[in-house]
Every structure is written in structure tokens, then in C-alpha cells.
Amino acid sequence: MGMSDKERTTHHTITVGSRVRITVPDTAAGAHNASTHTGVVIEDYADMALDPAPLGRDWAPVRRWAIALDDGRLIFAHDDELTDES
């Protein structure tokens, strides 16, 4: 039996429940500033991630991962924005 998208992992290590590190751009401070945060992946939206081309827009892209940050915020990220902490 094949694996569903939700059973597949990113970088072969990140799954729901993984502790991750993410660097978030600080848009209020300027495009070149960023802060690094840690948290836990709480959902994988791989089934819902769309190619933005057919949407006719490049704003508000669907991101694959929902992450509950240690500071209490909920953020969403693409595969390449996460680093596994384990």
C-alpha cells in the first residue's frame, strides 16, 4: 500500500509532532531582518497545497505545515522554511 501525502516526510525527518526551527521574516523591521523560532508541527496540509499558477495570483499562498510556536503563536510554513530540531 502506498503512502499518502500526509505520511510522507519533508527532508525525510519532519512529520506532524516534530519539533522544528523556523526563521520568520520581520516585515515590520524591514525585509532583511528575521527572527528564529521553535515549535511543534501540528498539521500537514500537503493535500491542500496548490500550485499558485492556476489561481492567477501570487499572494496568500497555501503553506504545507502548521506550527505551534513555543511562544503560543500559530504560523504556517513551506518545506524549505523548516529545520528539524531532533
C-alpha positions as a LaTeX table, in Angstrom:
\begin{tabular}{lrrr}
\hline
Residue & $x$ (\AA) & $y$ (\AA) & $z$ (\AA) \\
\hline
Met1 & 0.00 & 0.00 & 0.00 \\
Gly2 & 1.35 & 3.45 & $-0.94$ \\
Met3 & 1.86 & 6.31 & 1.46 \\
Ser4 & $-0.50$ & 9.28 & 1.48 \\
Asp5 & 0.92 & 12.80 & 1.22 \\
Lys6 & 0.41 & 13.24 & 4.96 \\
Glu7 & 2.53 & 10.17 & 5.66 \\
Arg8 & 5.39 & 11.45 & 3.55 \\
Thr9 & 8.02 & 13.49 & 5.32 \\
Thr10 & 9.91 & 16.64 & 4.47 \\
His11 & 13.68 & 16.27 & 4.34 \\
His12 & 12.97 & 12.68 & 5.49 \\
Thr13 & 12.53 & 13.79 & 9.12 \\
Ile14 & 9.71 & 16.33 & 9.58 \\
Thr15 & 6.24 & 14.98 & 10.33 \\
Val16 & 3.30 & 16.03 & 12.49 \\
Gly17 & 4.64 & 16.12 & 16.05 \\
Ser18 & 8.21 & 17.06 & 15.04 \\
Arg19 & 10.00 & 19.85 & 16.87 \\
Val20 & 11.19 & 22.36 & 14.29 \\
Arg21 & 13.05 & 25.63 & 13.92 \\
Ile22 & 11.75 & 28.27 & 11.52 \\
Thr23 & 13.17 & 31.62 & 10.51 \\
Val24 & 10.42 & 34.22 & 10.12 \\
Pro25 & 11.00 & 37.49 & 8.26 \\
Asp26 & 10.26 & 40.53 & 10.42 \\
Thr27 & 8.28 & 42.62 & 7.94 \\
Ala28 & 7.79 & 45.43 & 10.45 \\
Ala29 & 11.56 & 45.88 & 10.87 \\
Gly30 & 12.43 & 45.59 & 7.19 \\
Ala31 & 12.97 & 42.94 & 4.57 \\
His32 & 16.47 & 42.00 & 5.75 \\
Asn33 & 15.58 & 41.25 & 9.36 \\
Ala34 & 14.41 & 37.86 & 10.54 \\
Ser35 & 13.91 & 36.00 & 13.79 \\
Thr36 & 14.27 & 32.31 & 14.53 \\
His37 & 11.60 & 30.45 & 16.50 \\
Thr38 & 10.98 & 26.90 & 17.64 \\
Gly39 & 7.78 & 24.94 & 17.89 \\
Val40 & 5.90 & 21.74 & 17.07 \\
Val41 & 4.33 & 20.77 & 13.74 \\
Ile42 & 0.62 & 20.26 & 14.42 \\
Glu43 & $-0.74$ & 19.67 & 10.90 \\
Asp44 & 0.41 & 18.76 & 7.42 \\
Tyr45 & $-1.67$ & 20.36 & 4.66 \\
Ala46 & 0.14 & 18.64 & 1.77 \\
Asp47 & $-3.23$ & 17.51 & 0.38 \\
Met48 & $-4.35$ & 21.14 & 0.14 \\
Ala49 & $-1.16$ & 22.79 & $-1.16$ \\
Leu50 & $-1.84$ & 24.15 & $-4.63$ \\
Asp51 & 0.33 & 25.35 & $-7.46$ \\
Pro52 & $-0.26$ & 29.13 & $-7.38$ \\
Ala53 & $-0.16$ & 29.46 & $-11.19$ \\
Pro54 & $-3.77$ & 28.31 & $-11.81$ \\
Leu55 & $-5.02$ & 30.68 & $-9.10$ \\
Gly56 & $-3.95$ & 33.70 & $-11.12$ \\
Arg57 & $-2.28$ & 35.30 & $-8.10$ \\
Asp58 & 0.95 & 35.05 & $-6.14$ \\
Trp59 & $-0.30$ & 36.40 & $-2.81$ \\
Ala60 & $-1.61$ & 34.33 & 0.12 \\
Pro61 & 0.00 & 31.06 & $-0.94$ \\
Val62 & $-1.06$ & 27.86 & 0.81 \\
Arg63 & 1.71 & 26.63 & 3.08 \\
Arg64 & 2.11 & 22.96 & 3.90 \\
Trp65 & 2.88 & 22.96 & 7.62 \\
Ala66 & 1.02 & 24.42 & 10.63 \\
Ile67 & 3.42 & 25.05 & 13.52 \\
Ala68 & 2.52 & 25.89 & 17.12 \\
Leu69 & 5.40 & 28.09 & 18.23 \\
Asp70 & 6.72 & 27.82 & 21.77 \\
Asp71 & 5.61 & 31.43 & 22.36 \\
Gly72 & 1.96 & 30.46 & 21.70 \\
Arg73 & 1.56 & 31.71 & 18.13 \\
Leu74 & 0.37 & 29.57 & 15.22 \\
Ile75 & 2.23 & 30.00 & 11.93 \\
Phe76 & 2.32 & 28.24 & 8.57 \\
Ala77 & 5.44 & 27.34 & 6.57 \\
His78 & 6.75 & 25.75 & 3.39 \\
Asp79 & 9.05 & 22.71 & 3.42 \\
Asp80 & 12.20 & 24.75 & 2.81 \\
Glu81 & 11.48 & 27.12 & 5.73 \\
Leu82 & 11.76 & 24.40 & 8.40 \\
Thr83 & 14.68 & 22.68 & 10.10 \\
Asp84 & 14.14 & 19.55 & 12.18 \\
Glu85 & 15.30 & 20.04 & 15.76 \\
Ser86 & 15.57 & 16.38 & 16.75 \\
\hline
\end{tabular}
